[in-house]
Amino acid sequence: MTMHERDSGLGTRDSVNSNGSSGPAPLAPVAVAARMAAANPPRVPSPESRVLAITDPAQFGRVAVVMGGSSAEREVSLDSGRNVLEALQARGVDAHAVDGIPALLDALRTERFARVFNILHGQHGGGEDGVLQGALEAFDVPYTGSGVLGSALSMDKPRSKRVWQSLGLPTPKFVALPRGADVHAAAKQIGFPLIVKPACEGSSVGVTRVFDESQLDQAVELAAKYPGDLLMETLIEGDELTVGILGRQVLPSIHIVPKGAFYDYNAKYIAEDTLYLCPGLEGDAEAQLRALALAAFDALGCAGWGRVDVMRDRAGRNWLLEVNTAPGMTSHSLVPKAAAVDGIDYQELCWRVLETSFREGL
């Protein structure tokens, strides 16, 4: 068991000295994640329960902020990384930019980094699919965020959804589609309206809302431009919400109100007219949403920090979409917005994410 997987259920941080689907069968980690979730029931501690672990930036040592990479989300990652680097340096952290996994591994062979702040987004050259995490554990270098298991499961949307289904957590009906599958038969199984998207991408790349048969082939063509299988799922019509998680603190939800039809790449990173309502809900509805988000995060074996995306239908039911294990940290990004509502400014947020690189036994 790796150092990150060993303590993915940590509570407050320790101080440091000075519905039905088809497709391929789930992998063995599904059972592991389910056991982890059962051993770590969801809880939402108040911000007041948090104990600041690090007070001296020298305790972090020399930090590599790994950004950019070669995934479809490279530009967003570079934007996030520049912001994180500036914030850490402003707080006195000895932080250095590194572009992508190959450059990071070269740097680890020739330079001494005490830890890594992972702000690589996506897969195939990004930092959210478990590959970077496995390499860093081979080098015995601590890093921020989820370990190999949590990262790999979260990036693989069909397997994430199977884990949630096994635990009775709500997620839209879906079909995993290997290349060459009969998409029209799958659409009949799901029913319109539906969503077609790459099974292992983020930032809404390759995502299309499909309302009838005539739109299906074009949607599949777009999603197929990205590596891996496709995912088809029921389109939940209602409100899009997201919940950030920082350590064991669940941040206020955000209700996203894009000007266009849905929260696509343009609305996320370019448009200035998207509305963000925080908290997104009130009272018991907000508490239930936060508890669901933490349960979904724990079920996938995630740790450190992340963001859980949810749709709330017009009947008030919540549906889990995905977990992001290295969320955006741009000027448009959601975790910084939610943290600010909880009184955590951007520099403090980056500091606290970096604290997640400390693990028991290190």
N, C-alpha and C positions, 0 to 999 in steps of 0.2 A: 504494500500500500504506500502511495507517495505521500510526501509531506503535506501536499495540498488536499488530497483526498482524505487523509487521516483526520483532519480537523475541519472539514467543511461544515460541521454543525456547531462551530464555536459560538458562544454567546457574547457577552461583552468582551472587549479585547483586553488581553493581558498587557501589563506594563512591560517595558523592555529596559534592561539596565542601561546609567548615564546614557365519441359515440361511434359506430361501426366503421371499419376500414378494410381495405385490401392492400396487398403488396407483399414484399418480402417479410419473413418472420423477424421479430425483434432480436437484437443482439443480447448477449448475456448481461451487459451492463444494466439492462432494464430492471432485472431482479435486484441488482445491487442498489440502484437508485431508490427502488421501492423500500428496501430495508433501511436505507439511510433516512428516508422521509419518516418512516415509522419510529425510528430511534430519536428523531429530532422534530417533535410536533411543533407546528407553527406558533409563534408568539410575536407580539408587536410591542417591544419595550419602548418606554417613553424616551425622548431625547435626554431627559435628565439622568437616566440610568447609565449613560455612557461615561466611561472613564478615559480621559485623554492618555494615550499610550506613550506618545513621543513628545518631548518638549524642546529638544535640542536638535537642530537639523543635522548636526554632525553624526547623530546616531544612525541616520540613514546610510551614511557612507557615500560612495560614488555611485550615482544612479544613472542607468541608461533609460532614456525615454524612447522606446521603439515605436516608430510611426511609419506611415507611408505604405511600404510593401508593394505587392504586385496584384492584389485582389481588385475586384470591381469597385471597391470602396476606397481606393488609394487617396483620391483628392480629399475626401472627407476626413480620412485618417491624418493626413498631413495638416489639415486645418486644426483638428483636435489636438494633435501633438504639439504644434507650435504654441497653442494656448496653454497647454499643460506645462510645457517647458518653461515658458515665461513665468507662470504662477509659482512653480517650485523654486526657480532661481530667485524670484522676488522674496521668498521666505527663507532664503539662505541655504537651500539644498544644492549640493554639488551635482547638478543634473546636466546630462549631455544628450543631444539628439543623435539617434541612430536610425537610418532609413532601411527598414526591412530585415527579414530573418537572416539571410546570408551575411549581410554586413554586421549584424549583431553577433553571430557565431564567430566571425573573424575577429571582432573586437574582444570577445570573451577569451579567445586564445592568446591575444597579444596584450590586452589591457586588463586592469582589475576593476570590475564593477561589483559592488556589494549587493545590488539588487536591480530589478528591471520594472519599470512602469510600462505596462503593456497597453498601448492605445492603438494597436493595429486592429482594423475592422475587417470582418469577413473571413473567407477561407481561401485556400490556394494562394498562399502568399500573405494572407491576413493572419490575425492572431487569435481567432475565436473558434478554431476547429480542433484544438488539442495538440496540433503539431508543434507549435512554439512552446507550449507548456511541457511537452515531453522532452524537447531538446534542453530546456532550461533545467529540468530535473536531472537530466544526465550530467549537466555541468554543475549541479548542486547550487544553483543560483536562485534565490527567492524572487518571486514576482507577484505582481498585483492580480487580484481577481481569482476566477475559478481555476481548478486544476484540469488535468487531462480529461477525466470523465465528464465533469460538468460542462466543459467547453465543447467537447465532441457531441454530447447529447443535445445541447442547446442549439448547436448549429444545424443539426439534422432534424428538421421540423417533423417529418413523419414519426421518427422514433421518440421525439419529445412528446408528441401527442399520444403515442401508445403508452408511455409511462403514465401520463395524466389519466388516461382512460382506465388503466389498471388500478389506479387509486381512487377512481370515482370523481376526478376533477373534471369540470366541464370544458370541452373543446369542440369546435365545429366538426361535423361529419366530414370525412376526407377520404381520398384515395391517393396512394402513392403510385406514380406512373413512371415505370422504366422507359427508356428511349424506345420508340417504336410501338408503344402500347396503343390500344384502341381508345382514343380520347373521347370519341363520341359515345361509346358504350359506358365509359366512366361517367360522363356527364349525365347520362340517363339515370345512373345509379345515384348520383349526388342530387340532381335536379337543379333547375335554374331558379334564381340567379346563383352564380358561383364565382369563385376566385381561381385563377390559374397563376402559378408562380414557380420559380425555381425552388427546389426542396432545401437548398443549402446556401441561400444568399440573404443579405440584409439590406437595409436602407431602401426598401421597396423597389429594388431593381428587378426588372422583368415581371412585374405584377400587373395583372389586368383583371378588371371586373367584367364578367361575361353575363349578359342578361338573356341571350337566346342563342340558338344553334349557329346562326349566321356569323357570330362573333368569335366562335370557338377556335377555328383554325388559326386565325391571326394571333390570338392570345397565346396559343401553344407555340407558334413560330417565334414570338418574342421571348418567352420563357426558355425555349430551347437554345437560345444564343449563349446561355450561361452553362457552366459545367454541371454534370450530375443529372439526377432524376428530376421529375416535375412533381408538383403537389397540386391537387385539385380539392377544394373544400367549399362547403356551403358559405355563401356570402351572408354574413350577419348584418342586417340593416339596423342601424341605431347609432350609438355614440361610441367614438373611439377614445379609449382611456389608456394611460400608461402609469406604472408605479415604479419608482426608483427604490433600490435597496442599497443601503450603505452599512456594511457590517451586519448587525442585527436590527438596525433602525430602518423602519419602513417609512419612506418619505411620503408627503401628501400626493394623492393622485393628481394627474393633469387630464382634463377633458380637452381634447384637440378638436378645434373647429376650423378646418381648412375652407378657403373660399371656393375651391373647386369641389369635384365630386368626392374625392377621398384624399387621404394624407399620403401623397406620392413623393417621389424624390424632390421635385421642385418645391412642393409645400414644406418639406422638411428642411431644406438647406438653402433655398434661394429666395422664395417669396417672402415678402414682408407683411402680408395681409392675413396670415394664419393666426387665429386667436387661440390663446392658451389660458384655460380657466383652472385655477389651482387654489384650493382643492377642487377636484372635479365633481365630487359628490359631498353630501353632508350626512352627519349623524351616523345611524346604524349602517346605512348603505356604504358610506366611506369606510367604516371599520371592517365591514364584510369584504369589501374589495381589497383592502390592504392585507387582510388575513389570507385571502385566496392567492394573492400575488406571492406572499412569502411561502405558502404551501407549494406553489408551482416551482418556485426557485429552489426550495429544499428538495423537492422530488427529483430534480435533475442532478442533484449532487453539486449544486453551485455554491460558491463561497465568495466572500470579500465584498463585491459590489456588483450591481447589474440593474437591468430594467426589464419589467414584465409588461407586455402589451396585451390589452384586453379589449374586446368589443362588448358593449352592453346593449342588448336588444330592446325593442320598444315595450316589452313586457317587464323590463327591469332585471333580466337574467344576464349574468356575466359569463363570457366565453373566452377562454385562454387562447391566445394566438401564438406567442413565442416569447422566449427569454433572450435578451441580449447580454452577453457576458463582458463586452468591452464597449459600453454605450458611447455615443458621440459626446464630445466636449467642445463643440463649436458654439458660436454666438447664438445659434438657433436651437441648440440641443436641449433635451428635456430634463435630464437629471440635474444640471445646474439650475434650471428654473425652479424645480421642486425643492432643491436644497435651499435656495434663497428664501423661499416662503417659510422654511423651517429655521431661518436665521443663520444659515451656513453660506458664507460668501465663496466665491470661486476659488480663491487661494486656499481657504480652509478645506474646501471639498477635495482639492487635489492632494493636500497634505494627508487627509483622512483616507483617501483611496490608497496612497502610498503606504500608509500604516498597515493596510491589509496584506502587504508582502511579508509581514512578520507572522510566523506560525509557531505553535507550541513545539518545543523540543529543539528549536534552532539556536 
